[in-house]
Amino acid sequence: MRLEALLPQTMRCDAADADVEITGLTADSRTVAPGYLFAALPGEHVDGNRFVAQAVAQGAAAVLTAQPDAALSVPVLYNENPRRALAELAGRFFAFRPECTVGITGTNGKTSTAAFLRQFWTQAGLSAASLGTLGVVTQAFTRPINHTTPDPVTLHAALRDLYARGIDHLAMEVSSHALAQHRVDGLSCDVAGFTNLTRDHLDYHGDTAHYFDAKARLFTEILKPGGTAVVQMRGDVAPELAAATRARGRQVYAVGGADAALNISVATRAPDGMVLVIEEAGNRVDVHVPLIGDFQVENLEVAIGLGLHSGLDFEQMAGACNTLQGVAGRMQLAGIYQGAAIYVDYAHTPDALSAALLAVRSHVTAEGRVLLVFGCGGDRDTGKRPQMGAIAAQGADQVFVTDDNPRSENPADIRRAIMDACPDALEFDDRREAIAAAIDTARVGDIILVAGKGHEQGQIIEDTILPFDDVTVIAEHIGLEARP
């Protein structure tokens, strides 16, 4: 693509020889190839402007930078917000995406909501995909990606690939980091969904106000004008988000609660799922879903709302509910051993842990107990550790505190911060041993919740990722103990 054709009207290049051929985009100087446009982005630890000369030496045909005094032998694009500019350029360079693109944001529930929506589309005969924490997922393949919402070049390359494969409907998780860093600014969502907003990522955003502002960008800027935002109204910030969305010329479809356009209530609970009552626009239907937890009800409300506003029929989705599959590591039934059910869940925030404990408590037998295995990640929000310890002490009958991903921190310090608020917990410096101890302690009617890592396949200790999968560890222990 010629550089002049690549540039939007809001972006200019004053070089006399600006009409060069651009063969690719990158913000990583190590991947520059001849003909590439190199984006010199300011980083948290490294400034991309340090590598401009290296990029040009490797064949970069143009450079995007915020430094107006750069004197180079190739065309230079000056932009005060090069992150946003790169996202816009990526959108124009790769050009094609699925016909219907739905963005979903929120502290918790993005992955499950996207998976439910993808399954609804597929059941309706549409070619669909989801993109997020679990990678790019279609009926035909699953491909990992490096972030919940990848960098704009990777993102738009993935969107063009999905388009080329015939995918016409995409449910995409949009993280607060991606919104704050303008990774999705080259994208226009047809519909957008909001699940909730609770404490998380304050180590990055600083406070809840900035966290909210980042999330709100999906609805006030990325959602196309006149598009519909499906907003889960059960949370405290939902009215503010809905008002901000309407103020920017977008529509709001409220779900969750008696006054919402769509509401789901739980009729009965069982170890293998729930019977739900779904009400929408005068329609009322009872369905069985093979899921547990009220948080899944909230996710399902958003997913059905998104389905309605992406062309699906209400009764068609209601009929598909009994075959919905939860995602790996999201309240996943990992096994039943000697009458005790063992669930694995990704809950790694105070609110998510509280919701997970409430979910299993509502499904435990009258004589049963809730046993919890969890820890907290290192190099992350330290303030949530005592909060999660207190939640564990209140919500579980027996707590096994162990390591999550300690990263560069001393694991014992992390465990101690948790146990200060959970003094009766048992402490284990080996996650495998903690899981085994919980299983060995359980009796008929108990539910064991192994929380924090969910679908993750490794444990990060310092700079090393060691193989570790909660579901596999559980299966191995049950198999070992089950042998005669």
Beta strands, then each sheet from edge to edge (+ up, - down):
strand 1: 24-26
strand 2: 36-39
strand 3: 62-65
strand 4: 76-78
strand 5: 100-105
strand 6: 128-132
strand 7: 135-138
strand 8: 142-143
strand 9: 169-173
strand 10: 189-194
strand 11: 223-232
strand 12: 251-255
strand 13: 262-270
strand 14: 273-280
strand 15: 283-289
strand 16: 332-337
strand 17: 340-345
strand 18: 370-374
strand 19: 398-401
strand 20: 426-427
strand 21: 447-451
strand 22: 458-461
strand 23: 464-467
sheet 1: 1+ 2+ 3+ 4+
sheet 2: 8+ 7- 6+ 9+ 5+ 10+ 11+ 12+
sheet 3: 13+ 14- 15+
sheet 4: 16+ 17- 21- 18- 19- 20-
sheet 5: 22+ 23-
end
